[in-house]
Amino acid sequence: MLVLTLVILVSAARRMQLYILAYGMSLLRLMTVWGMVAAAVGIALAGRKLYRPDKAFFPAFFGFALVFWCVFCLTNPAGLAARYNVEAYLDGRLETVDVDYIGTLTPDAARALDILEERTDVYDDDIRRVRTDWRCIERVGWTNWKVCLSKKCSLLILFRP
């Protein structure tokens, strides 16, 4: 059963790789890759449990998943997705970059837009529009933290300085 589950996971990972190569990275695709890695570790720990019944599965997997999720959240996933798309476009691996999608991410993706603006003139108007949308966020102090409802994707996000 574990081997068949691993085959399904490898197949899904390959299809996800093809999606990313064709359409670019999104936050959902990045989270899916995270889930696939977590599932692979779960399969490995379940296999270990079969051969070594004295080893506990749940504490090991829960500890790994918790630490792995915290690391994922601290690595700026929105910025990673935006940066991947911009770099893939500039390298010629993607035909276009979806600036509107990057605009639906948090302002953590702004560095990727800076790189795109520096290296090409194709998306300047779109980048200006995205930055105008992000200006609803004032970054003065904790007393001015805002909850901003994005017009493009109906995501409720808490912005802080």
Backbone hydrogen bonds in HBPLUS format (Angstrom, degrees):
<---DONOR---> <-ACCEPTOR-->    atom                        ^
c    i                          cat <-CA-CA->   ^        H-A-AA   ^      H-
h    n   atom  resd res      DA  || num        DHA   H-A  angle D-A-AA Bond
n    s   type  num  typ     dist DA aas  dist angle  dist       angle   num
A0005-THR N   A0001-MET O   2.97 MM   4  6.17 154.8  2.03 146.9 154.2     1
A0006-LEU N   A0002-LEU O   2.89 MM   4  6.09 150.7  1.97 144.4 152.7     2
A0007-VAL N   A0003-VAL O   2.93 MM   4  6.23 148.5  2.03 145.9 154.5     3
A0008-ILE N   A0004-LEU O   3.03 MM   4  6.33 158.2  2.08 146.8 151.9     4
A0009-LEU N   A0005-THR O   2.93 MM   4  6.17 154.1  2.00 145.2 152.9     5
A0010-VAL N   A0006-LEU O   2.89 MM   4  6.11 159.0  1.93 150.4 155.4     6
A0011-SER N   A0007-VAL O   2.98 MM   4  6.18 159.9  2.02 148.1 153.7     7
A0012-ALA N   A0008-ILE O   2.91 MM   4  6.14 158.4  1.96 148.3 154.2     8
A0013-ALA N   A0009-LEU O   2.88 MM   4  6.06 153.6  1.95 146.7 154.4     9
A0014-ARG N   A0010-VAL O   2.96 MM   4  6.18 153.9  2.03 147.0 153.6    10
A0015-ARG N   A0011-SER O   3.04 MM   4  6.33 159.2  2.09 148.6 154.0    11
A0016-MET N   A0012-ALA O   2.90 MM   4  6.12 152.8  1.97 145.8 153.7    12
A0017-GLN N   A0013-ALA O   2.92 MM   4  6.14 151.0  2.00 144.1 152.1    13
A0018-LEU N   A0014-ARG O   3.04 MM   4  6.38 151.9  2.12 145.4 152.5    14
A0019-TYR N   A0015-ARG O   2.96 MM   4  6.28 153.9  2.03 147.3 154.3    15
A0020-ILE N   A0016-MET O   2.93 MM   4  6.17 163.3  1.96 152.7 156.6    16
A0021-LEU N   A0017-GLN O   2.93 MM   4  6.14 158.0  1.98 148.6 154.8    17
A0022-ALA N   A0018-LEU O   2.97 MM   4  6.09 146.7  2.08 143.1 151.8    18
A0023-TYR N   A0019-TYR O   2.77 MM   4  5.76 170.6  1.78 159.5 162.4    19
A0024-GLY N   A0020-ILE O   2.86 MM   4  4.51 140.3  2.02 121.5 128.5    20
A0030-LEU N   A0026-SER O   2.91 MM   4  6.15 156.4  1.96 150.8 157.6    21
A0031-MET N   A0027-LEU O   2.95 MM   4  6.18 154.3  2.02 145.8 152.6    22
A0032-THR N   A0028-LEU O   2.91 MM   4  6.13 144.5  2.04 141.1 151.4    23
A0033-VAL N   A0029-ARG O   2.95 MM   4  6.23 154.8  2.02 147.7 153.3    24
A0034-TRP N   A0030-LEU O   3.04 MM   4  6.32 156.3  2.10 142.9 149.6    25
A0035-GLY N   A0031-MET O   2.91 MM   4  6.18 156.4  1.96 144.6 150.8    26
A0036-MET N   A0032-THR O   2.89 MM   4  6.19 147.9  1.99 146.6 155.6    27
A0037-VAL N   A0033-VAL O   2.99 MM   4  6.30 156.1  2.05 152.6 158.2    28
A0038-ALA N   A0034-TRP O   2.95 MM   4  6.25 162.2  1.98 152.2 157.6    29
A0039-ALA N   A0035-GLY O   2.82 MM   4  6.02 152.3  1.90 143.9 151.9    30
A0040-ALA N   A0036-MET O   2.90 MM   4  6.11 153.2  1.97 143.9 151.0    31
A0041-VAL N   A0037-VAL O   3.00 MM   4  6.30 156.6  2.05 150.6 156.4    32
A0042-GLY N   A0038-ALA O   2.92 MM   4  6.16 152.8  2.00 143.8 152.0    33
A0043-ILE N   A0039-ALA O   2.85 MM   4  6.14 151.4  1.94 148.8 156.1    34
A0044-ALA N   A0040-ALA O   2.96 MM   4  6.23 157.5  2.01 145.7 151.9    35
A0045-LEU N   A0041-VAL O   2.85 MM   4  6.11 159.0  1.89 151.5 157.2    36
A0046-ALA N   A0042-GLY O   2.87 MM   4  6.04 149.0  1.97 143.1 152.1    37
A0047-GLY N   A0043-ILE O   2.88 MM   4  6.13 153.7  1.95 147.4 154.5    38
A0048-ARG N   A0044-ALA O   2.93 MM   4  6.22 150.0  2.02 143.5 152.0    39
A0049-LYS N   A0045-LEU O   2.94 MM   4  6.18 148.1  2.05 139.9 148.6    40
A0050-LEU N   A0046-ALA O   3.06 MM   4  6.41 141.8  2.21 142.2 151.9    41
A0051-TYR N   A0047-GLY O   3.29 MM   4  6.63 153.7  2.36 146.6 151.9    42
A0052-ARG N   A0048-ARG O   2.75 MM   4  5.78 146.1  1.87 151.1 161.9    43
A0055-LYS N   A0052-ARG O   2.96 MM   3  5.73 166.2  1.98 128.6 132.8    44
A0061-PHE N   A0057-PHE O   2.93 MM   4  6.11 167.8  1.94 163.1 167.2    45
A0062-PHE N   A0058-PHE O   2.79 MM   4  5.76 169.7  1.80 160.0 163.5    46
A0063-GLY N   A0059-PRO O   3.00 MM   4  5.94 161.7  2.04 139.8 145.4    47
A0064-PHE N   A0060-ALA O   3.02 MM   4  6.17 162.8  2.05 145.3 150.4    48
A0065-ALA N   A0061-PHE O   2.82 MM   4  5.99 171.6  1.83 156.3 158.8    49
A0066-LEU N   A0062-PHE O   2.93 MM   4  6.01 161.6  1.96 151.0 155.9    50
A0067-VAL N   A0063-GLY O   3.10 MM   4  6.23 172.2  2.10 151.9 154.1    51
A0068-PHE N   A0064-PHE O   2.80 MM   4  5.86 164.1  1.83 156.2 161.8    52
A0069-TRP N   A0065-ALA O   2.88 MM   4  5.92 153.3  1.95 143.4 150.0    53
A0070-CYS N   A0066-LEU O   3.04 MM   4  6.27 159.8  2.08 147.4 152.9    54
A0071-VAL N   A0067-VAL O   2.95 MM   4  6.18 162.4  1.99 152.9 157.5    55
A0072-PHE N   A0068-PHE O   2.95 MM   4  6.10 155.7  2.01 141.6 148.9    56
A0073-CYS N   A0069-TRP O   2.92 MM   4  6.19 160.5  1.96 151.6 156.0    57
A0074-LEU N   A0070-CYS O   3.02 MM   4  6.20 147.1  2.13 145.3 154.2    58
A0075-THR N   A0072-PHE O   3.29 MM   3  5.39 153.6  2.36 101.4 109.1    59
A0080-LEU N   A0076-ASN O   2.94 MM   4  6.26 153.6  2.01 154.0 162.6    60
A0081-ALA N   A0077-PRO O   2.97 MM   4  6.16 164.3  1.99 151.3 154.2    61
A0082-ALA N   A0078-ALA O   3.05 MM   4  6.21 166.7  2.06 148.9 152.8    62
A0083-ARG N   A0079-GLY O   2.83 MM   4  5.88 162.8  1.86 147.2 152.8    63
A0084-TYR N   A0080-LEU O   2.90 MM   4  6.02 158.3  1.95 147.9 153.7    64
A0085-ASN N   A0081-ALA O   3.14 MM   4  6.36 165.0  2.16 149.2 152.5    65
A0086-VAL N   A0082-ALA O   3.00 MM   4  6.25 163.2  2.03 154.6 159.1    66
A0087-GLU N   A0083-ARG O   2.89 MM   4  5.99 170.5  1.90 154.0 157.1    67
A0088-ALA N   A0084-TYR O   2.84 MM   4  5.93 158.0  1.89 150.7 157.4    68
A0089-TYR N   A0085-ASN O   2.98 MM   4  6.11 150.9  2.07 141.7 149.3    69
A0090-LEU N   A0086-VAL O   2.91 MM   4  6.16 163.3  1.94 153.1 157.7    70
A0091-ASP N   A0087-GLU O   2.88 MM   4  5.98 143.3  2.01 143.4 153.2    71
A0093-ARG N   A0088-ALA O   2.75 MM   5  4.93 132.4  1.98 157.7 159.4    72
A0094-LEU N   A0088-ALA O   3.15 MM   6  5.48 144.1  2.28 115.3 112.7    73
A0092-GLY N   A0089-TYR O   3.14 MM   3  5.12 148.2  2.24  98.1 107.8    74
A0102-ILE N   A0098-ASP O   3.15 MM   4  6.55 160.6  2.19 148.9 154.1    75
A0103-GLY N   A0099-VAL O   2.90 MM   4  6.14 141.9  2.04 142.8 153.7    76
A0104-THR N   A0101-TYR O   2.89 MM   3  5.18 143.5  2.03 105.3 116.4    77
A0105-LEU N   A0102-ILE O   3.12 MM   3  5.32 150.7  2.21 103.1 112.0    78
A0109-ALA N   A0106-THR O   3.05 MM   3  6.17 170.4  2.06 134.7 135.4    79
A0110-ALA N   A0107-PRO O   3.02 MM   3  5.27 162.2  2.05 114.0 116.1    80
A0112-ALA N   A0109-ALA O   3.17 MM   3  5.61 128.4  2.45 108.1 119.7    81
A0113-LEU N   A0110-ALA O   3.04 MM   3  5.08 116.2  2.46  96.0 111.7    82
A0114-ASP N   A0110-ALA O   2.92 MM   4  6.28 147.5  2.02 150.3 160.2    83
A0115-ILE N   A0111-ARG O   3.06 MM   4  6.37 156.9  2.12 148.6 153.5    84
A0116-LEU N   A0112-ALA O   3.00 MM   4  6.27 159.5  2.04 146.8 152.5    85
A0117-GLU N   A0113-LEU O   2.85 MM   4  6.01 156.4  1.91 147.0 153.5    86
A0118-GLU N   A0114-ASP O   2.94 MM   4  6.13 150.2  2.03 146.5 154.4    87
A0119-ARG N   A0115-ILE O   3.10 MM   4  6.23 152.3  2.18 149.3 155.5    88
A0120-THR N   A0116-LEU O   3.08 MM   4  5.96 133.2  2.30 146.5 154.5    89
A0127-ILE N   A0123-TYR O   2.91 MM   4  6.09 158.8  1.95 160.2 167.0    90
A0128-ARG N   A0124-ASP O   2.98 MM   4  6.20 158.4  2.03 149.2 154.6    91
A0129-ARG N   A0125-ASP O   3.05 MM   4  6.29 155.0  2.12 145.6 152.1    92
A0130-VAL N   A0126-ASP O   2.99 MM   4  6.26 156.9  2.04 148.7 154.5    93
A0131-ARG N   A0127-ILE O   2.95 MM   4  6.19 162.8  1.98 152.2 156.9    94
A0132-THR N   A0128-ARG O   2.96 MM   4  6.18 147.3  2.07 143.2 152.3    95
A0133-ASP N   A0129-ARG O   3.03 MM   4  6.35 151.8  2.11 145.2 152.3    96
A0134-TRP N   A0130-VAL O   3.01 MM   4  6.33 146.9  2.12 146.8 156.2    97
A0135-ARG N   A0132-THR O   3.17 MM   3  5.18 146.1  2.29  97.8 107.7    98
A0137-ILE N   A0134-TRP O   3.15 MM   3  6.05 158.8  2.20 123.4 127.0    99
A0144-ASN N   A0141-GLY O   2.93 MM   3  5.53 160.0  1.97 118.0 124.5   100
A0145-TRP N   A0142-TRP O   3.35 MM   3  5.32 165.5  2.37 107.4 106.4   101
A0146-LYS N   A0159-PHE O   3.33 MM  13  5.56 149.6  2.42 144.5 152.1   102
A0159-PHE N   A0146-LYS O   2.91 MM  13  5.56 164.9  1.94 169.4 172.8   103
A0148-CYS N   A0157-ILE O   3.03 MM   9  5.69 156.6  2.08 166.5 164.0   104
A0157-ILE N   A0148-CYS O   3.43 MM   9  5.69 170.5  2.44 141.5 144.2   105
A0150-SER N   A0155-LEU O   3.43 MM   5  5.76 164.1  2.46 151.8 150.8   106
A0154-SER N   A0150-SER O   3.23 MM   4  5.28 138.7  2.41 137.9 140.5   107
